[in-house]
Amino acid sequence: MKTMNSVSLRKDLGGVLGETEQSSEEVIITRSGKPVAVLIGMARWEEIESILATWEQLQDPENKHKLRAAQKDVAAGRTLSHEDITARYLQRRSA
């Protein structure tokens, strides 16, 4: 992870933006030697947003309950094959 101070960033903002856009590397921005911000490329930001959205969904009590139930089902061997799921789908669709 690259680190640079705010003065250097101001002097070469265009270059730093170009580097960030082309790579997935984050740039830590410091002021008076202390980290104050992080600059990341848009692709990395979208990845982080997706992870945060999933995390938020997992915080919902109902979803936590469903996940635990699904984990118990898998551990107990209560699963369906891809073929079984496809057959059930096609059967419901034709009804």
C-alpha positions as CSV (number, residue, x, y, z in Angstrom):
1,M,0.0,0.0,0.0
2,K,1.4,3.3,-1.1
3,T,1.6,6.3,1.4
4,M,1.9,9.9,0.5
5,N,1.4,13.2,2.2
6,S,-1.3,15.7,1.2
7,V,1.2,18.2,-0.2
8,S,2.6,15.6,-2.6
9,L,-0.9,14.5,-3.5
10,R,-1.8,18.1,-4.5
11,K,1.3,18.4,-6.6
12,D,0.6,15.2,-8.5
13,L,-3.1,14.6,-8.2
14,G,-3.6,13.7,-11.9
15,G,-0.7,11.1,-11.8
16,V,-1.9,9.6,-8.5
17,L,-5.5,9.3,-9.9
18,G,-4.1,7.6,-13.0
19,E,-2.1,5.1,-10.9
20,T,-5.1,4.4,-8.7
21,E,-7.4,3.9,-11.6
22,Q,-5.0,1.4,-13.3
23,S,-4.2,-0.7,-10.2
24,S,-6.1,-2.0,-7.2
25,E,-3.6,-0.5,-4.8
26,E,-4.8,1.9,-2.1
27,V,-3.0,5.1,-1.4
28,I,-2.9,6.3,2.2
29,I,-2.9,10.1,2.5
30,T,-1.2,11.6,5.5
31,R,-1.2,15.0,7.1
32,S,1.6,15.9,9.6
33,G,2.7,12.2,9.4
34,K,-0.7,10.8,10.4
35,P,-3.1,8.9,8.1
36,V,-6.2,10.9,7.3
37,A,-7.7,9.3,4.2
38,V,-7.4,6.5,1.7
39,L,-7.7,6.9,-2.1
40,I,-8.9,3.8,-4.0
41,G,-9.9,3.1,-7.5
42,M,-13.6,2.8,-8.5
43,A,-13.4,-0.9,-9.2
44,R,-12.0,-1.6,-5.7
45,W,-14.7,0.7,-4.2
46,E,-17.5,-1.2,-6.0
47,E,-16.0,-4.5,-4.6
48,I,-16.0,-3.0,-1.1
49,E,-19.6,-1.8,-1.5
50,S,-20.7,-5.3,-2.5
51,I,-19.0,-6.8,0.5
52,L,-20.6,-4.2,2.8
53,A,-24.1,-4.9,1.3
54,T,-23.6,-8.6,1.9
55,W,-22.5,-8.0,5.5
56,E,-25.5,-5.7,6.1
57,Q,-27.8,-8.4,4.9
58,L,-26.2,-10.9,7.2
59,Q,-26.9,-8.6,10.2
60,D,-30.6,-9.0,9.7
61,P,-31.9,-11.3,12.4
62,E,-34.2,-13.2,10.0
63,N,-31.3,-13.8,7.6
64,K,-29.1,-14.9,10.4
65,H,-31.7,-17.5,11.4
66,K,-32.1,-18.7,7.8
67,L,-28.3,-19.0,7.4
68,R,-28.0,-21.1,10.6
69,A,-30.9,-23.3,9.5
70,A,-29.3,-23.8,6.0
71,Q,-25.9,-24.7,7.7
72,K,-27.7,-27.3,9.8
73,D,-29.4,-28.7,6.8
74,V,-26.1,-29.1,4.9
75,A,-24.4,-30.6,8.0
76,A,-27.2,-33.2,8.2
77,G,-27.0,-34.0,4.5
78,R,-30.4,-32.4,3.7
79,T,-29.4,-31.1,0.3
80,L,-30.6,-31.4,-3.3
81,S,-28.5,-32.0,-6.4
82,H,-28.5,-29.5,-9.3
83,E,-30.5,-32.0,-11.3
84,D,-33.2,-32.3,-8.6
85,I,-33.6,-28.6,-8.4
86,T,-33.8,-28.2,-12.1
87,A,-36.5,-31.0,-12.3
88,R,-38.5,-29.3,-9.6
89,Y,-38.3,-25.9,-11.3
90,L,-39.4,-27.3,-14.6
91,Q,-42.2,-29.2,-13.0
92,R,-43.5,-26.1,-11.3
93,R,-43.1,-24.0,-14.4
94,S,-45.2,-26.5,-16.5
95,A,-48.0,-26.7,-13.9
